Amino acid sequence: MQARHAAHPADLGASDHLRTLADFGTNPGELGAKVYIPNGLSKGAAGVVVLHGCTQNAAGYDHHSGWSQLADEAGFA
């Protein structure tokens, strides 16, 4: 029997539904930000900020946590 290994989040690369958020304020640490905005999002919808850990990336965290799917279902950005 072979062991199955889940892909490391860093190996997942950029997800095509996450867009780069530019010019989000002063950024002395030169951090990057990604955003997911569901199709048909209502004007005035809530925005949720999610932070991943140091050894993760946005695409991997999104893939394993399901935040984008929840945003589609609940109608938030």
PyMOL Python script that loads the backbone (N, CA, C, O; Angstrom):
from pymol import cmd

cmd.read_pdbstr("""\
ATOM      1  N   MET A   1       0.853  -1.172   0.000  1.00  0.00           N
ATOM      2  CA  MET A   1       0.000   0.000   0.000  1.00  0.00           C
ATOM      3  C   MET A   1       0.901   1.238   0.000  1.00  0.00           C
ATOM      4  O   MET A   1       1.850   1.327   0.779  1.00  0.00           O
ATOM      5  N   GLN A   2       0.597   2.173  -0.868  1.00  0.00           N
ATOM      6  CA  GLN A   2       1.371   3.405  -0.940  1.00  0.00           C
ATOM      7  C   GLN A   2       0.694   4.498  -0.125  1.00  0.00           C
ATOM      8  O   GLN A   2      -0.531   4.621  -0.109  1.00  0.00           O
ATOM      9  N   ALA A   3       1.512   5.273   0.540  1.00  0.00           N
ATOM     10  CA  ALA A   3       0.970   6.402   1.297  1.00  0.00           C
ATOM     11  C   ALA A   3       0.555   7.495   0.331  1.00  0.00           C
ATOM     12  O   ALA A   3       1.233   7.745  -0.666  1.00  0.00           O
ATOM     13  N   ARG A   4      -0.540   8.133   0.622  1.00  0.00           N
ATOM     14  CA  ARG A   4      -0.993   9.260  -0.184  1.00  0.00           C
ATOM     15  C   ARG A   4      -0.575  10.538   0.515  1.00  0.00           C
ATOM     16  O   ARG A   4      -0.767  10.696   1.720  1.00  0.00           O
ATOM     17  N   HIS A   5      -0.010  11.436  -0.247  1.00  0.00           N
ATOM     18  CA  HIS A   5       0.436  12.710   0.307  1.00  0.00           C
ATOM     19  C   HIS A   5      -0.357  13.834  -0.335  1.00  0.00           C
ATOM     20  O   HIS A   5      -0.435  13.942  -1.559  1.00  0.00           O
ATOM     21  N   ALA A   6      -0.939  14.663   0.505  1.00  0.00           N
ATOM     22  CA  ALA A   6      -1.649  15.837  -0.009  1.00  0.00           C
ATOM     23  C   ALA A   6      -0.629  16.833  -0.534  1.00  0.00           C
ATOM     24  O   ALA A   6       0.491  16.923  -0.031  1.00  0.00           O
ATOM     25  N   ALA A   7      -1.026  17.564  -1.533  1.00  0.00           N
ATOM     26  CA  ALA A   7      -0.146  18.599  -2.083  1.00  0.00           C
ATOM     27  C   ALA A   7       0.118  19.654  -1.021  1.00  0.00           C
ATOM     28  O   ALA A   7      -0.795  20.089  -0.319  1.00  0.00           O
ATOM     29  N   HIS A   8       1.359  20.053  -0.914  1.00  0.00           N
ATOM     30  CA  HIS A   8       1.700  21.142  -0.008  1.00  0.00           C
ATOM     31  C   HIS A   8       1.100  22.411  -0.586  1.00  0.00           C
ATOM     32  O   HIS A   8       1.198  22.639  -1.792  1.00  0.00           O
ATOM     33  N   PRO A   9       0.471  23.255   0.253  1.00  0.00           N
ATOM     34  CA  PRO A   9      -0.151  24.474  -0.270  1.00  0.00           C
ATOM     35  C   PRO A   9       0.760  25.305  -1.161  1.00  0.00           C
ATOM     36  O   PRO A   9       0.289  25.904  -2.127  1.00  0.00           O
ATOM     37  N   ALA A  10       2.040  25.355  -0.862  1.00  0.00           N
ATOM     38  CA  ALA A  10       2.953  26.147  -1.687  1.00  0.00           C
ATOM     39  C   ALA A  10       3.101  25.563  -3.080  1.00  0.00           C
ATOM     40  O   ALA A  10       3.474  26.274  -4.013  1.00  0.00           O
ATOM     41  N   ASP A  11       2.809  24.263  -3.234  1.00  0.00           N
ATOM     42  CA  ASP A  11       2.910  23.613  -4.535  1.00  0.00           C
ATOM     43  C   ASP A  11       1.696  23.876  -5.418  1.00  0.00           C
ATOM     44  O   ASP A  11       1.729  23.590  -6.615  1.00  0.00           O
ATOM     45  N   LEU A  12       0.639  24.410  -4.848  1.00  0.00           N
ATOM     46  CA  LEU A  12      -0.596  24.597  -5.603  1.00  0.00           C
ATOM     47  C   LEU A  12      -0.527  25.783  -6.550  1.00  0.00           C
ATOM     48  O   LEU A  12      -1.299  25.851  -7.506  1.00  0.00           O
ATOM     49  N   GLY A  13       0.378  26.715  -6.305  1.00  0.00           N
ATOM     50  CA  GLY A  13       0.533  27.861  -7.198  1.00  0.00           C
ATOM     51  C   GLY A  13      -0.635  28.820  -7.104  1.00  0.00           C
ATOM     52  O   GLY A  13      -1.479  28.715  -6.214  1.00  0.00           O
ATOM     53  N   ALA A  14      -0.668  29.743  -8.023  1.00  0.00           N
ATOM     54  CA  ALA A  14      -1.728  30.753  -8.035  1.00  0.00           C
ATOM     55  C   ALA A  14      -3.022  30.145  -8.547  1.00  0.00           C
ATOM     56  O   ALA A  14      -3.024  29.370  -9.503  1.00  0.00           O
ATOM     57  N   SER A  15      -4.098  30.498  -7.912  1.00  0.00           N
ATOM     58  CA  SER A  15      -5.407  30.025  -8.324  1.00  0.00           C
ATOM     59  C   SER A  15      -6.004  31.047  -9.286  1.00  0.00           C
ATOM     60  O   SER A  15      -5.897  32.251  -9.055  1.00  0.00           O
ATOM     61  N   ASP A  16      -6.628  30.579 -10.354  1.00  0.00           N
ATOM     62  CA  ASP A  16      -7.110  31.505 -11.381  1.00  0.00           C
ATOM     63  C   ASP A  16      -8.287  32.363 -10.940  1.00  0.00           C
ATOM     64  O   ASP A  16      -8.576  33.366 -11.592  1.00  0.00           O
ATOM     65  N   HIS A  17      -8.976  32.011  -9.859  1.00  0.00           N
ATOM     66  CA  HIS A  17     -10.101  32.840  -9.426  1.00  0.00           C
ATOM     67  C   HIS A  17      -9.700  33.878  -8.375  1.00  0.00           C
ATOM     68  O   HIS A  17     -10.518  34.714  -7.991  1.00  0.00           O
ATOM     69  N   LEU A  18      -8.472  33.831  -7.914  1.00  0.00           N
ATOM     70  CA  LEU A  18      -7.967  34.850  -6.996  1.00  0.00           C
ATOM     71  C   LEU A  18      -7.229  35.909  -7.804  1.00  0.00           C
ATOM     72  O   LEU A  18      -6.362  35.591  -8.618  1.00  0.00           O
ATOM     73  N   ARG A  19      -7.579  37.161  -7.573  1.00  0.00           N
ATOM     74  CA  ARG A  19      -6.928  38.251  -8.297  1.00  0.00           C
ATOM     75  C   ARG A  19      -5.984  39.001  -7.366  1.00  0.00           C
ATOM     76  O   ARG A  19      -6.236  39.116  -6.166  1.00  0.00           O
ATOM     77  N   THR A  20      -4.910  39.503  -7.926  1.00  0.00           N
ATOM     78  CA  THR A  20      -3.961  40.287  -7.148  1.00  0.00           C
ATOM     79  C   THR A  20      -4.585  41.625  -6.785  1.00  0.00           C
ATOM     80  O   THR A  20      -5.137  42.318  -7.640  1.00  0.00           O
ATOM     81  N   LEU A  21      -4.492  41.978  -5.523  1.00  0.00           N
ATOM     82  CA  LEU A  21      -4.982  43.259  -5.037  1.00  0.00           C
ATOM     83  C   LEU A  21      -3.786  44.194  -4.936  1.00  0.00           C
ATOM     84  O   LEU A  21      -2.866  43.953  -4.154  1.00  0.00           O
ATOM     85  N   ALA A  22      -3.803  45.246  -5.718  1.00  0.00           N
ATOM     86  CA  ALA A  22      -2.689  46.198  -5.738  1.00  0.00           C
ATOM     87  C   ALA A  22      -3.096  47.485  -5.030  1.00  0.00           C
ATOM     88  O   ALA A  22      -4.282  47.780  -4.887  1.00  0.00           O
ATOM     89  N   ASP A  23      -2.118  48.228  -4.600  1.00  0.00           N
ATOM     90  CA  ASP A  23      -2.359  49.542  -3.998  1.00  0.00           C
ATOM     91  C   ASP A  23      -3.363  49.481  -2.849  1.00  0.00           C
ATOM     92  O   ASP A  23      -4.367  50.194  -2.851  1.00  0.00           O
ATOM     93  N   PHE A  24      -3.081  48.621  -1.868  1.00  0.00           N
ATOM     94  CA  PHE A  24      -3.990  48.507  -0.728  1.00  0.00           C
ATOM     95  C   PHE A  24      -3.506  49.292   0.492  1.00  0.00           C
ATOM     96  O   PHE A  24      -3.913  49.010   1.618  1.00  0.00           O
ATOM     97  N   GLY A  25      -2.650  50.263   0.266  1.00  0.00           N
ATOM     98  CA  GLY A  25      -2.175  51.124   1.346  1.00  0.00           C
ATOM     99  C   GLY A  25      -0.673  51.038   1.490  1.00  0.00           C
ATOM    100  O   GLY A  25       0.012  50.407   0.685  1.00  0.00           O
ATOM    101  N   THR A  26      -0.164  51.689   2.540  1.00  0.00           N
ATOM    102  CA  THR A  26       1.276  51.625   2.772  1.00  0.00           C
ATOM    103  C   THR A  26       1.665  50.175   3.002  1.00  0.00           C
ATOM    104  O   THR A  26       0.931  49.415   3.634  1.00  0.00           O
ATOM    105  N   ASN A  27       2.808  49.807   2.492  1.00  0.00           N
ATOM    106  CA  ASN A  27       3.194  48.403   2.519  1.00  0.00           C
ATOM    107  C   ASN A  27       4.707  48.274   2.724  1.00  0.00           C
ATOM    108  O   ASN A  27       5.421  47.833   1.823  1.00  0.00           O
ATOM    109  N   PRO A  28       5.198  48.658   3.913  1.00  0.00           N
ATOM    110  CA  PRO A  28       6.643  48.620   4.132  1.00  0.00           C
ATOM    111  C   PRO A  28       7.229  47.212   4.070  1.00  0.00           C
ATOM    112  O   PRO A  28       8.419  47.059   3.793  1.00  0.00           O
ATOM    113  N   GLY A  29       6.432  46.193   4.319  1.00  0.00           N
ATOM    114  CA  GLY A  29       6.913  44.812   4.258  1.00  0.00           C
ATOM    115  C   GLY A  29       6.811  44.199   2.882  1.00  0.00           C
ATOM    116  O   GLY A  29       7.174  43.039   2.690  1.00  0.00           O
ATOM    117  N   GLU A  30       6.317  44.970   1.912  1.00  0.00           N
ATOM    118  CA  GLU A  30       6.152  44.507   0.535  1.00  0.00           C
ATOM    119  C   GLU A  30       5.359  43.199   0.459  1.00  0.00           C
ATOM    120  O   GLU A  30       5.728  42.274  -0.265  1.00  0.00           O
ATOM    121  N   LEU A  31       4.267  43.144   1.217  1.00  0.00           N
ATOM    122  CA  LEU A  31       3.407  41.971   1.230  1.00  0.00           C
ATOM    123  C   LEU A  31       2.506  41.965   0.007  1.00  0.00           C
ATOM    124  O   LEU A  31       2.243  43.016  -0.579  1.00  0.00           O
ATOM    125  N   GLY A  32       2.038  40.799  -0.378  1.00  0.00           N
ATOM    126  CA  GLY A  32       1.099  40.661  -1.477  1.00  0.00           C
ATOM    127  C   GLY A  32      -0.290  40.384  -0.938  1.00  0.00           C
ATOM    128  O   GLY A  32      -0.438  39.930   0.197  1.00  0.00           O
ATOM    129  N   ALA A  33      -1.299  40.650  -1.729  1.00  0.00           N
ATOM    130  CA  ALA A  33      -2.674  40.386  -1.328  1.00  0.00           C
ATOM    131  C   ALA A  33      -3.441  39.847  -2.526  1.00  0.00           C
ATOM    132  O   ALA A  33      -3.218  40.262  -3.663  1.00  0.00           O
ATOM    133  N   LYS A  34      -4.336  38.926  -2.255  1.00  0.00           N
ATOM    134  CA  LYS A  34      -5.217  38.360  -3.275  1.00  0.00           C
ATOM    135  C   LYS A  34      -6.654  38.614  -2.848  1.00  0.00           C
ATOM    136  O   LYS A  34      -6.945  38.731  -1.657  1.00  0.00           O
ATOM    137  N   VAL A  35      -7.546  38.698  -3.819  1.00  0.00           N
ATOM    138  CA  VAL A  35      -8.952  38.943  -3.532  1.00  0.00           C
ATOM    139  C   VAL A  35      -9.807  38.011  -4.385  1.00  0.00           C
ATOM    140  O   VAL A  35      -9.473  37.705  -5.530  1.00  0.00           O
ATOM    141  N   TYR A  36     -10.918  37.569  -3.798  1.00  0.00           N
ATOM    142  CA  TYR A  36     -11.910  36.791  -4.536  1.00  0.00           C
ATOM    143  C   TYR A  36     -13.225  37.547  -4.441  1.00  0.00           C
ATOM    144  O   TYR A  36     -13.702  37.843  -3.346  1.00  0.00           O
ATOM    145  N   ILE A  37     -13.808  37.856  -5.590  1.00  0.00           N
ATOM    146  CA  ILE A  37     -15.096  38.541  -5.640  1.00  0.00           C
ATOM    147  C   ILE A  37     -16.050  37.670  -6.447  1.00  0.00           C
ATOM    148  O   ILE A  37     -15.859  37.485  -7.649  1.00  0.00           O
ATOM    149  N   PRO A  38     -17.083  37.130  -5.785  1.00  0.00           N
ATOM    150  CA  PRO A  38     -18.029  36.263  -6.487  1.00  0.00           C
ATOM    151  C   PRO A  38     -18.761  37.003  -7.614  1.00  0.00           C
ATOM    152  O   PRO A  38     -18.968  38.214  -7.535  1.00  0.00           O
ATOM    153  N   ASN A  39     -19.140  36.282  -8.637  1.00  0.00           N
ATOM    154  CA  ASN A  39     -19.960  36.852  -9.710  1.00  0.00           C
ATOM    155  C   ASN A  39     -21.293  37.303  -9.130  1.00  0.00           C
ATOM    156  O   ASN A  39     -21.880  36.606  -8.303  1.00  0.00           O
ATOM    157  N   GLY A  40     -21.765  38.445  -9.553  1.00  0.00           N
ATOM    158  CA  GLY A  40     -23.063  38.942  -9.114  1.00  0.00           C
ATOM    159  C   GLY A  40     -23.096  39.417  -7.671  1.00  0.00           C
ATOM    160  O   GLY A  40     -24.166  39.467  -7.064  1.00  0.00           O
ATOM    161  N   LEU A  41     -21.951  39.763  -7.113  1.00  0.00           N
ATOM    162  CA  LEU A  41     -21.899  40.217  -5.722  1.00  0.00           C
ATOM    163  C   LEU A  41     -22.721  41.494  -5.569  1.00  0.00           C
ATOM    164  O   LEU A  41     -22.594  42.419  -6.371  1.00  0.00           O
ATOM    165  N   SER A  42     -23.554  41.542  -4.550  1.00  0.00           N
ATOM    166  CA  SER A  42     -24.407  42.702  -4.301  1.00  0.00           C
ATOM    167  C   SER A  42     -23.597  43.911  -3.872  1.00  0.00           C
ATOM    168  O   SER A  42     -22.595  43.788  -3.169  1.00  0.00           O
ATOM    169  N   LYS A  43     -24.049  45.086  -4.309  1.00  0.00           N
ATOM    170  CA  LYS A  43     -23.416  46.331  -3.868  1.00  0.00           C
ATOM    171  C   LYS A  43     -23.589  46.433  -2.353  1.00  0.00           C
ATOM    172  O   LYS A  43     -24.674  46.181  -1.830  1.00  0.00           O
ATOM    173  N   GLY A  44     -22.534  46.796  -1.665  1.00  0.00           N
ATOM    174  CA  GLY A  44     -22.587  46.926  -0.211  1.00  0.00           C
ATOM    175  C   GLY A  44     -22.405  45.617   0.539  1.00  0.00           C
ATOM    176  O   GLY A  44     -22.591  45.569   1.755  1.00  0.00           O
ATOM    177  N   ALA A  45     -22.044  44.554  -0.174  1.00  0.00           N
ATOM    178  CA  ALA A  45     -21.827  43.258   0.482  1.00  0.00           C
ATOM    179  C   ALA A  45     -20.645  43.340   1.439  1.00  0.00           C
ATOM    180  O   ALA A  45     -19.746  44.164   1.268  1.00  0.00           O
ATOM    181  N   ALA A  46     -20.660  42.489   2.431  1.00  0.00           N
ATOM    182  CA  ALA A  46     -19.569  42.440   3.412  1.00  0.00           C
ATOM    183  C   ALA A  46     -18.280  41.952   2.765  1.00  0.00           C
ATOM    184  O   ALA A  46     -18.299  41.222   1.774  1.00  0.00           O
ATOM    185  N   GLY A  47     -17.172  42.369   3.343  1.00  0.00           N
ATOM    186  CA  GLY A  47     -15.858  41.882   2.933  1.00  0.00           C
ATOM    187  C   GLY A  47     -15.227  41.138   4.096  1.00  0.00           C
ATOM    188  O   GLY A  47     -15.280  41.606   5.233  1.00  0.00           O
ATOM    189  N   VAL A  48     -14.641  40.004   3.829  1.00  0.00           N
ATOM    190  CA  VAL A  48     -13.994  39.191   4.859  1.00  0.00           C
ATOM    191  C   VAL A  48     -12.499  39.150   4.563  1.00  0.00           C
ATOM    192  O   VAL A  48     -12.093  38.875   3.434  1.00  0.00           O
ATOM    193  N   VAL A  49     -11.692  39.421   5.565  1.00  0.00           N
ATOM    194  CA  VAL A  49     -10.238  39.359   5.427  1.00  0.00           C
ATOM    195  C   VAL A  49      -9.766  38.063   6.072  1.00  0.00           C
ATOM    196  O   VAL A  49     -10.080  37.783   7.229  1.00  0.00           O
ATOM    197  N   VAL A  50      -9.012  37.277   5.314  1.00  0.00           N
ATOM    198  CA  VAL A  50      -8.492  35.999   5.794  1.00  0.00           C
ATOM    199  C   VAL A  50      -6.974  36.033   5.669  1.00  0.00           C
ATOM    200  O   VAL A  50      -6.444  36.390   4.617  1.00  0.00           O
ATOM    201  N   LEU A  51      -6.282  35.667   6.728  1.00  0.00           N
ATOM    202  CA  LEU A  51      -4.824  35.656   6.731  1.00  0.00           C
ATOM    203  C   LEU A  51      -4.326  34.218   6.810  1.00  0.00           C
ATOM    204  O   LEU A  51      -4.795  33.437   7.637  1.00  0.00           O
ATOM    205  N   HIS A  52      -3.380  33.874   5.950  1.00  0.00           N
ATOM    206  CA  HIS A  52      -2.800  32.531   6.000  1.00  0.00           C
ATOM    207  C   HIS A  52      -1.496  32.567   6.774  1.00  0.00           C
ATOM    208  O   HIS A  52      -0.950  33.637   7.040  1.00  0.00           O
ATOM    209  N   GLY A  53      -1.004  31.400   7.133  1.00  0.00           N
ATOM    210  CA  GLY A  53       0.241  31.295   7.886  1.00  0.00           C
ATOM    211  C   GLY A  53       1.470  31.533   7.030  1.00  0.00           C
ATOM    212  O   GLY A  53       1.387  31.612   5.804  1.00  0.00           O
ATOM    213  N   CYS A  54       2.597  31.644   7.685  1.00  0.00           N
ATOM    214  CA  CYS A  54       3.865  31.963   7.009  1.00  0.00           C
ATOM    215  C   CYS A  54       4.294  30.916   5.989  1.00  0.00           C
ATOM    216  O   CYS A  54       4.948  31.255   5.002  1.00  0.00           O
ATOM    217  N   THR A  55       3.942  29.663   6.203  1.00  0.00           N
ATOM    218  CA  THR A  55       4.377  28.610   5.276  1.00  0.00           C
ATOM    219  C   THR A  55       3.308  28.283   4.245  1.00  0.00           C
ATOM    220  O   THR A  55       3.448  27.307   3.508  1.00  0.00           O
ATOM    221  N   GLN A  56       2.242  29.076   4.176  1.00  0.00           N
ATOM    222  CA  GLN A  56       1.152  28.855   3.233  1.00  0.00           C
ATOM    223  C   GLN A  56       1.154  29.951   2.177  1.00  0.00           C
ATOM    224  O   GLN A  56       1.909  30.920   2.264  1.00  0.00           O
ATOM    225  N   ASN A  57       0.288  29.778   1.170  1.00  0.00           N
ATOM    226  CA  ASN A  57       0.044  30.847   0.206  1.00  0.00           C
ATOM    227  C   ASN A  57      -1.463  30.986   0.024  1.00  0.00           C
ATOM    228  O   ASN A  57      -2.229  30.141   0.488  1.00  0.00           O
ATOM    229  N   ALA A  58      -1.883  32.039  -0.643  1.00  0.00           N
ATOM    230  CA  ALA A  58      -3.309  32.329  -0.775  1.00  0.00           C
ATOM    231  C   ALA A  58      -4.062  31.214  -1.490  1.00  0.00           C
ATOM    232  O   ALA A  58      -5.137  30.810  -1.045  1.00  0.00           O
ATOM    233  N   ALA A  59      -3.515  30.716  -2.584  1.00  0.00           N
ATOM    234  CA  ALA A  59      -4.203  29.680  -3.358  1.00  0.00           C
ATOM    235  C   ALA A  59      -4.353  28.390  -2.561  1.00  0.00           C
ATOM    236  O   ALA A  59      -5.424  27.784  -2.557  1.00  0.00           O
ATOM    237  N   GLY A  60      -3.298  27.974  -1.896  1.00  0.00           N
ATOM    238  CA  GLY A  60      -3.360  26.751  -1.095  1.00  0.00           C
ATOM    239  C   GLY A  60      -4.331  26.878   0.059  1.00  0.00           C
ATOM    240  O   GLY A  60      -5.108  25.962   0.328  1.00  0.00           O
ATOM    241  N   TYR A  61      -4.291  28.007   0.741  1.00  0.00           N
ATOM    242  CA  TYR A  61      -5.195  28.228   1.869  1.00  0.00           C
ATOM    243  C   TYR A  61      -6.639  28.243   1.389  1.00  0.00           C
ATOM    244  O   TYR A  61      -7.507  27.628   2.009  1.00  0.00           O
ATOM    245  N   ASP A  62      -6.897  28.939   0.296  1.00  0.00           N
ATOM    246  CA  ASP A  62      -8.250  28.996  -0.251  1.00  0.00           C
ATOM    247  C   ASP A  62      -8.730  27.608  -0.655  1.00  0.00           C
ATOM    248  O   ASP A  62      -9.865  27.231  -0.364  1.00  0.00           O
ATOM    249  N   HIS A  63      -7.879  26.860  -1.315  1.00  0.00           N
ATOM    250  CA  HIS A  63      -8.232  25.515  -1.782  1.00  0.00           C
ATOM    251  C   HIS A  63      -8.635  24.605  -0.623  1.00  0.00           C
ATOM    252  O   HIS A  63      -9.633  23.889  -0.712  1.00  0.00           O
ATOM    253  N   HIS A  64      -7.876  24.630   0.444  1.00  0.00           N
ATOM    254  CA  HIS A  64      -8.123  23.715   1.563  1.00  0.00           C
ATOM    255  C   HIS A  64      -9.172  24.219   2.548  1.00  0.00           C
ATOM    256  O   HIS A  64      -9.764  23.416   3.270  1.00  0.00           O
ATOM    257  N   SER A  65      -9.415  25.517   2.594  1.00  0.00           N
ATOM    258  CA  SER A  65     -10.360  26.058   3.570  1.00  0.00           C
ATOM    259  C   SER A  65     -11.769  26.226   3.018  1.00  0.00           C
ATOM    260  O   SER A  65     -12.739  26.164   3.775  1.00  0.00           O
ATOM    261  N   GLY A  66     -11.896  26.439   1.715  1.00  0.00           N
ATOM    262  CA  GLY A  66     -13.215  26.615   1.114  1.00  0.00           C
ATOM    263  C   GLY A  66     -13.791  28.019   1.225  1.00  0.00           C
ATOM    264  O   GLY A  66     -14.997  28.203   1.059  1.00  0.00           O
ATOM    265  N   TRP A  67     -12.946  29.018   1.504  1.00  0.00           N
ATOM    266  CA  TRP A  67     -13.457  30.377   1.655  1.00  0.00           C
ATOM    267  C   TRP A  67     -14.145  30.895   0.397  1.00  0.00           C
ATOM    268  O   TRP A  67     -15.179  31.554   0.504  1.00  0.00           O
ATOM    269  N   SER A  68     -13.615  30.623  -0.776  1.00  0.00           N
ATOM    270  CA  SER A  68     -14.246  31.119  -2.012  1.00  0.00           C
ATOM    271  C   SER A  68     -15.619  30.499  -2.213  1.00  0.00           C
ATOM    272  O   SER A  68     -16.560  31.184  -2.615  1.00  0.00           O
ATOM    273  N   GLN A  69     -15.736  29.217  -1.938  1.00  0.00           N
ATOM    274  CA  GLN A  69     -17.039  28.557  -2.062  1.00  0.00           C
ATOM    275  C   GLN A  69     -18.028  29.160  -1.068  1.00  0.00           C
ATOM    276  O   GLN A  69     -19.183  29.407  -1.415  1.00  0.00           O
ATOM    277  N   LEU A  70     -17.586  29.397   0.154  1.00  0.00           N
ATOM    278  CA  LEU A  70     -18.451  30.013   1.154  1.00  0.00           C
ATOM    279  C   LEU A  70     -18.851  31.426   0.735  1.00  0.00           C
ATOM    280  O   LEU A  70     -19.989  31.838   0.959  1.00  0.00           O
ATOM    281  N   ALA A  71     -17.928  32.171   0.131  1.00  0.00           N
ATOM    282  CA  ALA A  71     -18.243  33.519  -0.359  1.00  0.00           C
ATOM    283  C   ALA A  71     -19.328  33.459  -1.432  1.00  0.00           C
ATOM    284  O   ALA A  71     -20.226  34.300  -1.458  1.00  0.00           O
ATOM    285  N   ASP A  72     -19.245  32.463  -2.319  1.00  0.00           N
ATOM    286  CA  ASP A  72     -20.283  32.286  -3.338  1.00  0.00           C
ATOM    287  C   ASP A  72     -21.634  32.002  -2.687  1.00  0.00           C
ATOM    288  O   ASP A  72     -22.653  32.571  -3.081  1.00  0.00           O
ATOM    289  N   GLU A  73     -21.636  31.127  -1.697  1.00  0.00           N
ATOM    290  CA  GLU A  73     -22.882  30.708  -1.048  1.00  0.00           C
ATOM    291  C   GLU A  73     -23.487  31.807  -0.180  1.00  0.00           C
ATOM    292  O   GLU A  73     -24.704  31.989  -0.170  1.00  0.00           O
ATOM    293  N   ALA A  74     -22.645  32.541   0.549  1.00  0.00           N
ATOM    294  CA  ALA A  74     -23.135  33.521   1.518  1.00  0.00           C
ATOM    295  C   ALA A  74     -23.172  34.953   0.979  1.00  0.00           C
ATOM    296  O   ALA A  74     -23.770  35.830   1.603  1.00  0.00           O
ATOM    297  N   GLY A  75     -22.541  35.198  -0.168  1.00  0.00           N
ATOM    298  CA  GLY A  75     -22.608  36.517  -0.789  1.00  0.00           C
ATOM    299  C   GLY A  75     -21.733  37.580  -0.158  1.00  0.00           C
ATOM    300  O   GLY A  75     -22.176  38.708   0.059  1.00  0.00           O
ATOM    301  N   PHE A  76     -20.493  37.224   0.137  1.00  0.00           N
ATOM    302  CA  PHE A  76     -19.538  38.218   0.619  1.00  0.00           C
ATOM    303  C   PHE A  76     -18.285  38.173  -0.227  1.00  0.00           C
ATOM    304  O   PHE A  76     -18.051  37.213  -0.961  1.00  0.00           O
ATOM    305  N   ALA A  77     -17.475  39.225  -0.119  1.00  0.00           N
ATOM    306  CA  ALA A  77     -16.206  39.270  -0.851  1.00  0.00           C
ATOM    307  C   ALA A  77     -15.103  38.828   0.079  1.00  0.00           C
ATOM    308  O   ALA A  77     -13.939  38.785  -0.319  1.00  0.00           O
TER     309      ALA A  77
END
""", "prot")
cmd.dss("prot")
cmd.show_as("cartoon", "prot")
cmd.util.cbc("prot")
cmd.orient("prot")
